[in-house]
Amino acid sequence: MQPMSFLRGINYWPAEKAMYWWNAYSVQEVIRDLELMAATGFKLVRIFLTWEDFQPYPDEVAPAALSNLIITANLAETYRLKLMPTFFCGHMSGVNWLPGWMLGPGNTRQRFPVVSQGRYRSASPLNCFSREEVLQAQLLQIETVCTALRGHPALLAFDLGNEPSNWCVPPDRKAAREWLARTTECIRRFSPGARITLGMHAEDLEEDRNLWPQDAASYVDLVSMHGYPFYLNWVDNPADVYLVPFLAMVTAWLAGQEVLFQEMGAPGSISTPTSSGGKTVLWSEEEVANYYKQVLTLLHQEECSGALAWCFSDYHPSLWEKPPLEQNLHERFFGLFRADGSAKPAALVWSALTEQEPAAAPSPRGWLNSFQREDFYHSPRANLEKMYRLYKATVGIQSPEDKGDMK
């Protein structure tokens, strides 16, 4: 496959639908949004196949959802946009969205609540890495969707899941590799030529969840990473612009290939920044724009293959009392556009981004020399923290603990 230039992408849910999009699909809404994305200079749109909407039963892919996906792909082609459909969604915005048939008995302690059929459920998700019947259902979804989009000019890549380890952790590396082998083989059989990625995130580096970047790289064409400094308690500055390029470099080092930074961003409000339900602080819109500008410059400099903004739009107040927005208030304000469609300052940053060669050379990577790839997951959190201190020292940034300001 030909290498890609620096990709400008965006993660998409409609402002007035959010995760309820496929059940209330509007062609005019999608036309309006895709036109706005194209006008802003985006080339790639990542969309999410909400599992319950696309596969209400393990042996059935919903015809209406599939038809709307094809309509979306045709519209994307009209606006010269590429699509990245994400299978088995799955984890999204602090909630695990799952069809009823994926819920097992009991309620083991879950970090993220489960929503099925529009309401919270007390249930334990079935493990797709160890349950053959779940894998068979996934393969059916892959076969049906890939057949429908086979050869479509708008298709860039398929994503095998959005942060799947947030709802389902493989029992071991062997099970993860087997899952990767079977799902990627199915994609290549029914949609030859399509690229494949896996939406991994920072916690796949913090912990050994048996999904290793070097294992994923053996099966997928693009290794993806997600990262937000304000979600990581070992990052002393919640607005640290160096966290995202650092995660990209560590992932590339582990995987042995370039990385697509598939999610990055911050919640920005036009009002004064305030606490968002005690979890994440809302930034000013200007702060978000400045953050994007600096991080995108660094990602380009560090030879990342591209970046996708999280996300297209703030969500309309009519959704604020529904999951996940009634509990995760900051999730309402991650958009590059406000809910009324007006552009935030961050949208202008993306519009001004070019695909030209970066002005500065990549930073030195000598800080990685004292680490071994296969030893990383012996103590991932400790290794990651040590790496971060070394990286920031390399670029001339000293952490508070190195200054003696904090333990």
Buried (B, 14 or more C-beta within 10 A) or exposed (E): EEEBEBBBBBBBBBBBBBBBBBBEBBEEBBBBBBBBBBEBBBBBBBBBBBBBBBBBEBEEBBEEBBEBBBBBBEBBBEBEBBBBBBBBBBBBBBBBBBBEBBBEEEEEEBEBBBBBEEEEBEBBBBBBBBBEEBBEBBBBBBBBBBEBBEEBEBBBBBBBBBBBBBBBBBEEBEBBBBBBEBBBEBBBEBBEEBBBBBBBBBBBBBBBBBBBBBBBBEBBBBBBBBBBBBBBEBBBEBBBBBBBBBBBBBBBBBBEBBBBBBBBBBBBBEEEBEEBEEBBBBBBBEBBBBBBBBBBBBBBBBBBBBBBBBBBBBBBEEBEEBBBBEBBBBBBBBBBBBBEEEBBBBBBBBBEBEEEEBEEEBBEEEBBEEBEBEEBBEEBEEBBBBBBBBBBEBEEBEBEEEEEEEE
